[in-house]
């Protein structure tokens, strides 16, 4: 970003803390193809920018009307300086122009609060059993998760009443460099922006017995739970509610399979499934069920095997979504 730009740039120290009240100016950035396990392409994240090259100019020369301005309200997770962080932000200014490669940003005009997820900005030179360094995994995370959200969006499977939250696209913001020798990896941070779900996880609706080594089964509360202050609406996790929530979860998963996405079961843990009685601030009669965290899911058409085969995933070739029994084990955690 040039010194003459009027866009505010965060100070590096404040950015690492992600202090509430800090303002972030986001520029749309189309991330490259996924590069995690099962993917062919190496991919490239904004941390690899060379400011003197075309990628740096993509930020510098971007149409100001396509930028978004967010204000940090709260950090929800991520304490380390260089790891993944999940932040709750207020939309201060939505883009007034939307380009084809980031059409999802159009939904920001109707949003008040959003979730903003950053990814590791520095490599960690460790080895995984599959032979990939964790740097490969770190750079692949935003590409892989964004690919899943993008595919769901393209198939009309994001936002209420679907299982996935609304998707607002991939972005990058620039940090102020400290000294002339600051590298590009310290200068840019990539992120995904998605809908804020005002609810709680299924894990939070119960308790577990545990010892030093093992967690017991989740025991859901049998008394009505008030999810919001100053609201008469309560959630009762009786048998009928549990079955209705589980049915919604099953339906959402098989629709993802039918759209051509491998669904990783680790993403279906109770801590990753949210229940809400609101949609964009409006109260709902029935609980809304939302799954979050898609970084281990894979879009078949973007895997090496899928590309080489030239064919849709088997579940995509069915007239209807597959039966849940073909995918889920007999016993569920939920």
C-alpha beads as a LAMMPS data file, in Angstrom:
LAMMPS data file: protein, C-alpha beads

334 atoms
333 bonds

1 atom types
1 bond types

-500.0 500.0 xlo xhi
-500.0 500.0 ylo yhi
-500.0 500.0 zlo zhi

Masses

1 110.0

Atoms # bond

1 1 1 0.000 0.000 0.000
2 1 1 1.499 3.331 -0.975
3 1 1 2.337 6.040 1.528
4 1 1 -0.161 8.359 -0.154
5 1 1 -3.081 6.006 0.419
6 1 1 -5.860 7.276 2.660
7 1 1 -6.611 3.762 3.939
8 1 1 -5.632 3.351 7.567
9 1 1 -2.988 0.702 8.258
10 1 1 -2.875 -1.081 11.597
11 1 1 0.193 -0.815 13.757
12 1 1 1.922 -4.220 13.961
13 1 1 1.847 -4.406 17.759
14 1 1 -1.855 -3.595 17.983
15 1 1 -2.569 -6.025 15.185
16 1 1 -0.863 -8.915 16.953
17 1 1 -3.021 -8.214 20.008
18 1 1 -6.146 -7.625 17.921
19 1 1 -7.368 -5.063 20.424
20 1 1 -11.118 -4.352 20.599
21 1 1 -11.839 -1.081 18.857
22 1 1 -9.074 -1.461 16.294
23 1 1 -10.130 -0.826 12.723
24 1 1 -9.217 -3.053 9.788
25 1 1 -9.440 -2.153 6.132
26 1 1 -9.890 -5.285 4.018
27 1 1 -9.116 -5.679 0.329
28 1 1 -10.698 -8.532 -1.677
29 1 1 -8.124 -11.151 -2.580
30 1 1 -8.889 -14.341 -4.545
31 1 1 -6.868 -17.078 -2.883
32 1 1 -5.316 -19.769 -5.037
33 1 1 -6.349 -23.415 -5.217
34 1 1 -6.206 -25.588 -2.082
35 1 1 -2.862 -27.149 -1.212
36 1 1 -3.656 -29.302 1.810
37 1 1 -3.607 -33.091 1.921
38 1 1 -5.213 -34.501 -1.216
39 1 1 -4.772 -31.370 -3.286
40 1 1 -2.523 -31.019 -6.282
41 1 1 -1.632 -27.341 -6.285
42 1 1 0.911 -25.771 -3.979
43 1 1 -1.155 -22.618 -3.577
44 1 1 -0.052 -19.223 -2.405
45 1 1 -1.235 -17.094 0.487
46 1 1 -0.821 -13.320 0.890
47 1 1 2.055 -13.993 3.312
48 1 1 4.096 -14.890 0.209
49 1 1 3.654 -11.475 -1.418
50 1 1 6.631 -9.641 -2.793
51 1 1 5.487 -5.991 -2.598
52 1 1 7.514 -5.164 -5.715
53 1 1 5.623 -7.732 -7.779
54 1 1 2.136 -7.807 -9.259
55 1 1 0.546 -9.373 -6.157
56 1 1 1.601 -6.405 -4.065
57 1 1 0.155 -4.080 -6.668
58 1 1 -3.138 -5.982 -6.487
59 1 1 -3.531 -4.528 -2.998
60 1 1 -2.115 -1.128 -3.860
61 1 1 -4.173 -0.653 -7.010
62 1 1 -7.439 -2.208 -5.814
63 1 1 -10.614 -0.212 -6.358
64 1 1 -11.237 1.568 -3.004
65 1 1 -14.980 0.978 -3.416
66 1 1 -14.409 -2.794 -3.154
67 1 1 -12.792 -2.516 0.278
68 1 1 -14.569 -3.211 3.558
69 1 1 -13.963 -1.580 6.906
70 1 1 -14.421 -3.618 10.098
71 1 1 -13.991 -2.762 13.774
72 1 1 -12.851 -5.482 16.177
73 1 1 -15.302 -6.106 19.013
74 1 1 -13.909 -9.242 20.624
75 1 1 -11.349 -11.978 20.092
76 1 1 -13.166 -15.317 20.335
77 1 1 -10.137 -17.604 20.048
78 1 1 -6.422 -17.588 19.272
79 1 1 -3.929 -16.310 21.810
80 1 1 -0.593 -16.810 20.043
81 1 1 0.835 -14.042 17.875
82 1 1 1.159 -16.142 14.735
83 1 1 -1.555 -18.780 14.997
84 1 1 -5.130 -18.859 13.758
85 1 1 -7.445 -16.282 15.295
86 1 1 -11.221 -15.938 15.264
87 1 1 -12.578 -12.446 15.878
88 1 1 -16.015 -10.916 16.227
89 1 1 -16.181 -7.685 14.223
90 1 1 -18.686 -4.973 13.422
91 1 1 -19.165 -3.972 9.800
92 1 1 -18.357 -0.273 9.827
93 1 1 -18.505 0.124 6.059
94 1 1 -19.477 -2.480 3.465
95 1 1 -18.113 -2.372 -0.095
96 1 1 -20.039 -0.081 -2.413
97 1 1 -18.771 -1.957 -5.466
98 1 1 -18.438 -5.707 -5.921
99 1 1 -16.230 -7.370 -8.486
100 1 1 -16.863 -10.745 -10.059
101 1 1 -14.118 -12.561 -8.138
102 1 1 -15.604 -11.535 -4.776
103 1 1 -19.347 -11.374 -5.386
104 1 1 -19.984 -12.830 -1.913
105 1 1 -19.015 -9.450 -0.441
106 1 1 -22.369 -8.129 -1.628
107 1 1 -23.974 -9.769 1.429
108 1 1 -21.914 -7.595 3.789
109 1 1 -24.250 -4.666 3.137
110 1 1 -26.941 -6.445 5.150
111 1 1 -24.668 -7.633 7.963
112 1 1 -23.953 -5.959 11.283
113 1 1 -21.644 -8.440 13.004
114 1 1 -19.338 -10.882 11.223
115 1 1 -16.724 -13.480 12.060
116 1 1 -13.232 -12.909 10.742
117 1 1 -10.766 -15.812 10.752
118 1 1 -7.054 -15.270 10.219
119 1 1 -4.476 -17.962 9.562
120 1 1 -0.892 -18.653 10.617
121 1 1 1.403 -15.970 9.250
122 1 1 4.738 -17.658 9.912
123 1 1 6.063 -21.099 8.927
124 1 1 6.719 -23.728 11.586
125 1 1 9.342 -26.117 10.320
126 1 1 7.979 -29.360 11.703
127 1 1 7.188 -32.573 9.886
128 1 1 3.867 -34.388 9.770
129 1 1 3.558 -38.163 9.213
130 1 1 2.385 -37.535 5.652
131 1 1 5.608 -35.709 4.849
132 1 1 4.185 -32.188 4.674
133 1 1 5.777 -29.485 6.769
134 1 1 3.375 -27.557 8.936
135 1 1 4.164 -24.518 6.774
136 1 1 2.496 -26.355 3.894
137 1 1 -0.537 -26.974 6.086
138 1 1 -0.588 -23.379 7.349
139 1 1 -0.551 -21.879 3.870
140 1 1 -3.130 -24.405 2.737
141 1 1 -5.655 -23.703 5.489
142 1 1 -7.211 -20.511 4.081
143 1 1 -7.222 -21.918 0.556
144 1 1 -8.818 -25.215 1.620
145 1 1 -11.478 -23.734 3.876
146 1 1 -12.261 -20.955 1.414
147 1 1 -12.644 -23.529 -1.367
148 1 1 -15.309 -25.361 0.648
149 1 1 -17.195 -22.179 1.546
150 1 1 -16.999 -20.975 -2.050
151 1 1 -18.318 -24.297 -3.368
152 1 1 -21.184 -24.277 -0.865
153 1 1 -21.977 -20.672 -1.802
154 1 1 -21.996 -21.495 -5.514
155 1 1 -24.444 -24.324 -4.808
156 1 1 -26.782 -22.162 -2.725
157 1 1 -25.892 -23.901 0.548
158 1 1 -24.744 -20.987 2.742
159 1 1 -26.789 -18.765 5.025
160 1 1 -30.123 -19.417 6.712
161 1 1 -31.648 -22.010 6.691
162 1 1 -28.623 -24.001 5.488
163 1 1 -26.040 -25.758 7.638
164 1 1 -23.193 -23.427 6.613
165 1 1 -23.071 -19.775 7.708
166 1 1 -23.249 -17.096 5.039
167 1 1 -19.901 -16.601 3.324
168 1 1 -18.487 -13.143 2.620
169 1 1 -15.339 -14.107 0.740
170 1 1 -11.566 -14.037 1.131
171 1 1 -9.682 -10.885 1.980
172 1 1 -6.282 -9.533 2.927
173 1 1 -5.177 -6.632 5.068
174 1 1 -1.840 -4.933 5.397
175 1 1 0.091 -4.293 8.578
176 1 1 2.434 -1.387 9.055
177 1 1 6.004 -2.578 8.576
178 1 1 8.482 -2.033 11.387
179 1 1 11.788 -1.065 9.785
180 1 1 13.114 -1.361 6.268
181 1 1 13.975 -5.040 6.668
182 1 1 10.438 -6.178 7.531
183 1 1 9.521 -9.022 5.204
184 1 1 6.341 -9.510 3.208
185 1 1 5.248 -12.307 5.549
186 1 1 5.005 -9.723 8.333
187 1 1 3.170 -7.303 6.096
188 1 1 0.074 -9.149 4.880
189 1 1 -2.502 -11.367 6.577
190 1 1 -5.104 -13.447 4.773
191 1 1 -8.528 -14.129 6.205
192 1 1 -12.005 -15.479 5.618
193 1 1 -15.105 -13.490 6.595
194 1 1 -18.366 -15.246 7.401
195 1 1 -21.694 -14.736 9.136
196 1 1 -21.785 -14.335 12.909
197 1 1 -24.084 -16.903 14.507
198 1 1 -25.604 -15.625 17.748
199 1 1 -25.888 -18.946 19.534
200 1 1 -24.032 -21.612 21.495
201 1 1 -22.376 -24.897 20.630
202 1 1 -24.026 -28.183 21.511
203 1 1 -20.994 -28.841 23.717
204 1 1 -21.941 -25.792 25.806
205 1 1 -25.445 -27.144 26.348
206 1 1 -24.238 -30.028 28.504
207 1 1 -21.485 -31.386 30.719
208 1 1 -19.050 -34.272 30.550
209 1 1 -17.551 -36.459 33.249
210 1 1 -13.826 -36.709 32.724
211 1 1 -10.614 -37.894 34.276
212 1 1 -7.023 -37.210 33.341
213 1 1 -7.177 -39.218 30.134
214 1 1 -10.743 -39.500 28.916
215 1 1 -13.861 -37.433 28.421
216 1 1 -17.158 -39.123 29.059
217 1 1 -20.266 -38.797 26.879
218 1 1 -21.940 -35.415 26.631
219 1 1 -24.881 -35.117 29.038
220 1 1 -27.262 -32.471 27.737
221 1 1 -29.222 -30.267 30.095
222 1 1 -32.839 -31.266 30.694
223 1 1 -33.964 -27.816 31.848
224 1 1 -34.884 -24.860 29.593
225 1 1 -31.890 -22.713 28.642
226 1 1 -32.070 -18.979 27.931
227 1 1 -29.628 -18.286 25.097
228 1 1 -30.025 -14.497 25.207
229 1 1 -30.439 -11.801 27.799
230 1 1 -33.737 -9.928 27.916
231 1 1 -35.495 -12.589 25.863
232 1 1 -38.351 -14.883 26.801
233 1 1 -37.231 -17.488 24.254
234 1 1 -35.681 -20.609 25.774
235 1 1 -34.251 -23.805 24.357
236 1 1 -35.280 -27.135 25.835
237 1 1 -33.040 -30.003 24.757
238 1 1 -35.655 -32.687 25.208
239 1 1 -35.820 -35.757 22.979
240 1 1 -37.935 -34.007 20.355
241 1 1 -35.541 -31.038 20.109
242 1 1 -32.490 -33.295 19.939
243 1 1 -33.971 -35.355 17.124
244 1 1 -35.002 -32.240 15.217
245 1 1 -31.497 -30.764 15.538
246 1 1 -29.864 -34.042 14.550
247 1 1 -32.175 -34.364 11.555
248 1 1 -31.180 -30.866 10.406
249 1 1 -27.506 -31.759 10.830
250 1 1 -27.878 -34.987 8.832
251 1 1 -29.749 -33.188 6.066
252 1 1 -27.054 -30.524 5.792
253 1 1 -24.237 -33.066 5.653
254 1 1 -25.775 -35.221 2.914
255 1 1 -26.491 -32.086 0.875
256 1 1 -22.789 -31.237 1.116
257 1 1 -21.941 -34.745 -0.095
258 1 1 -24.420 -34.392 -2.947
259 1 1 -22.723 -31.109 -3.919
260 1 1 -19.346 -32.860 -4.166
261 1 1 -17.684 -32.201 -0.805
262 1 1 -15.909 -34.786 1.325
263 1 1 -17.123 -34.157 4.894
264 1 1 -14.602 -34.775 7.658
265 1 1 -16.322 -36.152 10.766
266 1 1 -14.000 -34.191 13.066
267 1 1 -15.854 -31.082 11.936
268 1 1 -19.097 -32.547 13.270
269 1 1 -18.037 -32.643 16.914
270 1 1 -20.529 -31.027 19.348
271 1 1 -18.137 -28.096 19.811
272 1 1 -18.370 -27.364 16.058
273 1 1 -22.184 -27.407 15.849
274 1 1 -23.961 -24.213 16.870
275 1 1 -27.596 -23.814 17.849
276 1 1 -29.277 -20.425 17.586
277 1 1 -32.754 -18.982 17.981
278 1 1 -31.921 -15.933 15.870
279 1 1 -31.149 -15.132 12.260
280 1 1 -29.570 -11.756 11.549
281 1 1 -31.067 -10.355 14.740
282 1 1 -34.571 -11.733 14.175
283 1 1 -35.977 -14.369 16.504
284 1 1 -36.840 -17.785 15.076
285 1 1 -39.585 -20.197 16.049
286 1 1 -37.365 -23.261 15.544
287 1 1 -33.671 -23.633 16.436
288 1 1 -31.225 -22.895 13.657
289 1 1 -28.374 -25.416 13.338
290 1 1 -25.017 -24.277 11.933
291 1 1 -21.781 -26.169 11.371
292 1 1 -18.503 -24.214 11.564
293 1 1 -14.949 -25.201 10.696
294 1 1 -14.429 -26.715 7.247
295 1 1 -10.645 -26.774 6.922
296 1 1 -10.500 -30.611 6.787
297 1 1 -13.332 -30.919 4.249
298 1 1 -12.366 -31.244 0.589
299 1 1 -14.007 -30.202 -2.658
300 1 1 -13.773 -33.252 -4.934
301 1 1 -13.404 -31.256 -8.146
302 1 1 -10.357 -29.471 -6.686
303 1 1 -8.493 -32.599 -5.618
304 1 1 -5.914 -34.237 -7.852
305 1 1 -7.997 -37.415 -7.998
306 1 1 -11.119 -35.500 -8.917
307 1 1 -9.387 -33.520 -11.631
308 1 1 -7.649 -36.563 -13.080
309 1 1 -10.883 -38.582 -13.183
310 1 1 -12.838 -35.859 -14.953
311 1 1 -15.970 -37.206 -13.251
312 1 1 -18.198 -35.934 -10.441
313 1 1 -17.976 -37.524 -7.005
314 1 1 -20.170 -40.630 -6.697
315 1 1 -22.620 -38.833 -4.379
316 1 1 -22.995 -36.094 -7.012
317 1 1 -24.144 -38.635 -9.569
318 1 1 -27.204 -39.564 -7.498
319 1 1 -30.588 -38.040 -8.270
320 1 1 -30.997 -37.130 -4.608
321 1 1 -28.672 -36.672 -1.613
322 1 1 -27.441 -40.039 -0.250
323 1 1 -29.028 -41.650 2.790
324 1 1 -27.237 -40.629 6.031
325 1 1 -26.759 -44.290 6.995
326 1 1 -24.238 -44.628 4.158
327 1 1 -21.994 -42.036 5.771
328 1 1 -22.581 -41.894 9.517
329 1 1 -21.580 -44.599 12.004
330 1 1 -24.295 -46.309 14.020
331 1 1 -23.424 -44.323 17.168
332 1 1 -23.211 -40.537 17.133
333 1 1 -21.615 -38.142 19.610
334 1 1 -24.482 -35.657 19.348

Bonds

1 1 1 2
2 1 2 3
3 1 3 4
4 1 4 5
5 1 5 6
6 1 6 7
7 1 7 8
8 1 8 9
9 1 9 10
10 1 10 11
11 1 11 12
12 1 12 13
13 1 13 14
14 1 14 15
15 1 15 16
16 1 16 17
17 1 17 18
18 1 18 19
19 1 19 20
20 1 20 21
21 1 21 22
22 1 22 23
23 1 23 24
24 1 24 25
25 1 25 26
26 1 26 27
27 1 27 28
28 1 28 29
29 1 29 30
30 1 30 31
31 1 31 32
32 1 32 33
33 1 33 34
34 1 34 35
35 1 35 36
36 1 36 37
37 1 37 38
38 1 38 39
39 1 39 40
40 1 40 41
41 1 41 42
42 1 42 43
43 1 43 44
44 1 44 45
45 1 45 46
46 1 46 47
47 1 47 48
48 1 48 49
49 1 49 50
50 1 50 51
51 1 51 52
52 1 52 53
53 1 53 54
54 1 54 55
55 1 55 56
56 1 56 57
57 1 57 58
58 1 58 59
59 1 59 60
60 1 60 61
61 1 61 62
62 1 62 63
63 1 63 64
64 1 64 65
65 1 65 66
66 1 66 67
67 1 67 68
68 1 68 69
69 1 69 70
70 1 70 71
71 1 71 72
72 1 72 73
73 1 73 74
74 1 74 75
75 1 75 76
76 1 76 77
77 1 77 78
78 1 78 79
79 1 79 80
80 1 80 81
81 1 81 82
82 1 82 83
83 1 83 84
84 1 84 85
85 1 85 86
86 1 86 87
87 1 87 88
88 1 88 89
89 1 89 90
90 1 90 91
91 1 91 92
92 1 92 93
93 1 93 94
94 1 94 95
95 1 95 96
96 1 96 97
97 1 97 98
98 1 98 99
99 1 99 100
100 1 100 101
101 1 101 102
102 1 102 103
103 1 103 104
104 1 104 105
105 1 105 106
106 1 106 107
107 1 107 108
108 1 108 109
109 1 109 110
110 1 110 111
111 1 111 112
112 1 112 113
113 1 113 114
114 1 114 115
115 1 115 116
116 1 116 117
117 1 117 118
118 1 118 119
119 1 119 120
120 1 120 121
121 1 121 122
122 1 122 123
123 1 123 124
124 1 124 125
125 1 125 126
126 1 126 127
127 1 127 128
128 1 128 129
129 1 129 130
130 1 130 131
131 1 131 132
132 1 132 133
133 1 133 134
134 1 134 135
135 1 135 136
136 1 136 137
137 1 137 138
138 1 138 139
139 1 139 140
140 1 140 141
141 1 141 142
142 1 142 143
143 1 143 144
144 1 144 145
145 1 145 146
146 1 146 147
147 1 147 148
148 1 148 149
149 1 149 150
150 1 150 151
151 1 151 152
152 1 152 153
153 1 153 154
154 1 154 155
155 1 155 156
156 1 156 157
157 1 157 158
158 1 158 159
159 1 159 160
160 1 160 161
161 1 161 162
162 1 162 163
163 1 163 164
164 1 164 165
165 1 165 166
166 1 166 167
167 1 167 168
168 1 168 169
169 1 169 170
170 1 170 171
171 1 171 172
172 1 172 173
173 1 173 174
174 1 174 175
175 1 175 176
176 1 176 177
177 1 177 178
178 1 178 179
179 1 179 180
180 1 180 181
181 1 181 182
182 1 182 183
183 1 183 184
184 1 184 185
185 1 185 186
186 1 186 187
187 1 187 188
188 1 188 189
189 1 189 190
190 1 190 191
191 1 191 192
192 1 192 193
193 1 193 194
194 1 194 195
195 1 195 196
196 1 196 197
197 1 197 198
198 1 198 199
199 1 199 200
200 1 200 201
201 1 201 202
202 1 202 203
203 1 203 204
204 1 204 205
205 1 205 206
206 1 206 207
207 1 207 208
208 1 208 209
209 1 209 210
210 1 210 211
211 1 211 212
212 1 212 213
213 1 213 214
214 1 214 215
215 1 215 216
216 1 216 217
217 1 217 218
218 1 218 219
219 1 219 220
220 1 220 221
221 1 221 222
222 1 222 223
223 1 223 224
224 1 224 225
225 1 225 226
226 1 226 227
227 1 227 228
228 1 228 229
229 1 229 230
230 1 230 231
231 1 231 232
232 1 232 233
233 1 233 234
234 1 234 235
235 1 235 236
236 1 236 237
237 1 237 238
238 1 238 239
239 1 239 240
240 1 240 241
241 1 241 242
242 1 242 243
243 1 243 244
244 1 244 245
245 1 245 246
246 1 246 247
247 1 247 248
248 1 248 249
249 1 249 250
250 1 250 251
251 1 251 252
252 1 252 253
253 1 253 254
254 1 254 255
255 1 255 256
256 1 256 257
257 1 257 258
258 1 258 259
259 1 259 260
260 1 260 261
261 1 261 262
262 1 262 263
263 1 263 264
264 1 264 265
265 1 265 266
266 1 266 267
267 1 267 268
268 1 268 269
269 1 269 270
270 1 270 271
271 1 271 272
272 1 272 273
273 1 273 274
274 1 274 275
275 1 275 276
276 1 276 277
277 1 277 278
278 1 278 279
279 1 279 280
280 1 280 281
281 1 281 282
282 1 282 283
283 1 283 284
284 1 284 285
285 1 285 286
286 1 286 287
287 1 287 288
288 1 288 289
289 1 289 290
290 1 290 291
291 1 291 292
292 1 292 293
293 1 293 294
294 1 294 295
295 1 295 296
296 1 296 297
297 1 297 298
298 1 298 299
299 1 299 300
300 1 300 301
301 1 301 302
302 1 302 303
303 1 303 304
304 1 304 305
305 1 305 306
306 1 306 307
307 1 307 308
308 1 308 309
309 1 309 310
310 1 310 311
311 1 311 312
312 1 312 313
313 1 313 314
314 1 314 315
315 1 315 316
316 1 316 317
317 1 317 318
318 1 318 319
319 1 319 320
320 1 320 321
321 1 321 322
322 1 322 323
323 1 323 324
324 1 324 325
325 1 325 326
326 1 326 327
327 1 327 328
328 1 328 329
329 1 329 330
330 1 330 331
331 1 331 332
332 1 332 333
333 1 333 334
